[in-house]
Structure formats: C-alpha cells, structure tokens
Amino acid sequence: MRGTERVVARVNYTASGEGPSSITEISKKVGLSKSSAYRALSSLKNAKWVIQDSDTKKYSLGSTLLELGLSVTSRLDLRSASLPFLNKLGGSIA
C-alpha cells in the first residue's frame, strides 16, 4: 500500500462511523504498525483532518474535512445532477 493509499485508509476508517478510535484499533484495521499509523495520524492531526481527544487519546475526524465537503457541495448544481433521476421516477420535470 502506497503512502497516499495509507492516508486514505486511515481517514476512511476514522470516518467509518465506529466512533473515535485508538492508535491500536486504527493500526490493526489498516494493517500497519503502530509507529507508521502514529506518524500518519500526526500529519493528519497537524492538517486538522483528524483530532485527538486529550483524555481518551482516541482519534476522530476533524473540521477540515467538513470544510472540504462543504466547499464541494457549494459548487454542485443539485438540480441538474438530480434531474435525470427525477425524470425516470416521475416523468418529465422541467
């Protein structure tokens, strides 16, 4: 697994809905040593892609990912994107 794929795997695992995760849980799930997972999570933490609870030391998604998602949705034309599906469901909608 290449570096970028590892980062994506960590973010996807953290976003999986299983709640905050420890370094041990994350490293086992993505198949890396704790030290490799820690280094990657440290970089993600610096970029605010993940946050770490100071009490439990568990990681969860950070606010930067929300900002990125919102920037994408602000550029989407949902009406145009959904129109073909709406037409299939209920006939012609203009």
C-alpha positions in Angstrom: 0.0 0.0 0.0 1.5 3.4 -1.0 1.6 6.4 1.2 -1.4 8.1 -0.2 -3.5 4.9 0.0 -2.5 4.6 3.6 -3.7 8.1 4.4 -7.0 7.4 2.7 -7.4 4.1 4.5 -6.9 5.9 7.8 -9.3 8.7 7.1 -11.9 6.2 5.7 -11.5 4.1 8.9 -11.9 7.1 11.1 -15.0 8.1 9.1 -16.5 4.7 9.2 -18.9 5.6 11.9 -17.4 3.3 14.6 -16.7 6.4 16.7 -13.3 7.6 17.9 -10.6 5.0 17.6 -7.3 4.4 19.3 -4.0 4.1 17.6 -4.1 0.3 18.2 -7.5 0.0 16.6 -6.5 2.1 13.6 -3.2 0.3 13.0 -4.9 -3.1 13.2 -7.7 -2.2 10.9 -5.5 -0.7 8.2 -2.7 -3.3 8.6 0.2 -1.1 9.7 2.5 -0.9 12.6 1.6 1.4 15.4 4.6 3.6 14.6 3.5 4.0 11.0 -0.1 4.7 12.0 1.1 7.2 14.6 3.3 9.1 12.0 0.5 9.4 9.5 -2.1 10.4 12.2 0.3 13.0 13.4 0.4 14.5 10.0 -3.4 14.3 9.6 -3.7 15.9 13.1 -1.5 18.8 12.1 -3.6 19.4 9.0 -6.8 19.2 11.2 -8.1 16.2 9.2 -8.3 14.3 12.5 -8.5 15.4 16.1 -7.3 13.6 19.2 -9.3 13.6 22.4 -6.9 14.7 25.1 -8.5 12.4 27.7 -9.0 9.2 25.8 -6.2 9.7 23.2 -8.7 8.5 20.5 -8.8 9.9 17.1 -11.9 11.2 15.2 -12.5 13.3 12.1 -11.5 17.0 12.2 -13.3 20.1 11.0 -11.1 20.5 7.9 -12.8 17.6 6.2 -16.2 19.2 6.8 -14.9 22.4 5.3 -13.7 20.5 2.2 -17.0 18.7 1.9 -18.9 22.0 2.1 -16.7 23.6 -0.5 -17.6 20.8 -2.9 -21.3 20.9 -2.2 -21.3 24.7 -2.7 -20.1 24.1 -6.3 -22.6 21.4 -7.1 -25.7 22.1 -9.1 -28.0 19.6 -7.4 -31.0 20.4 -9.6 -29.1 19.5 -12.8 -27.5 16.4 -11.2 -30.8 15.1 -9.9 -32.9 15.9 -13.0 -32.2 12.7 -14.9 -33.1 10.6 -11.9 -36.3 12.6 -11.2 -37.3 12.2 -14.8 -37.0 8.4 -14.6 -39.1 8.4 -11.4 -41.9 10.7 -12.4 -41.8 11.6 -16.0 -40.7 15.0 -17.3 -39.8 17.6 -14.7 -38.6 20.9 -16.1 
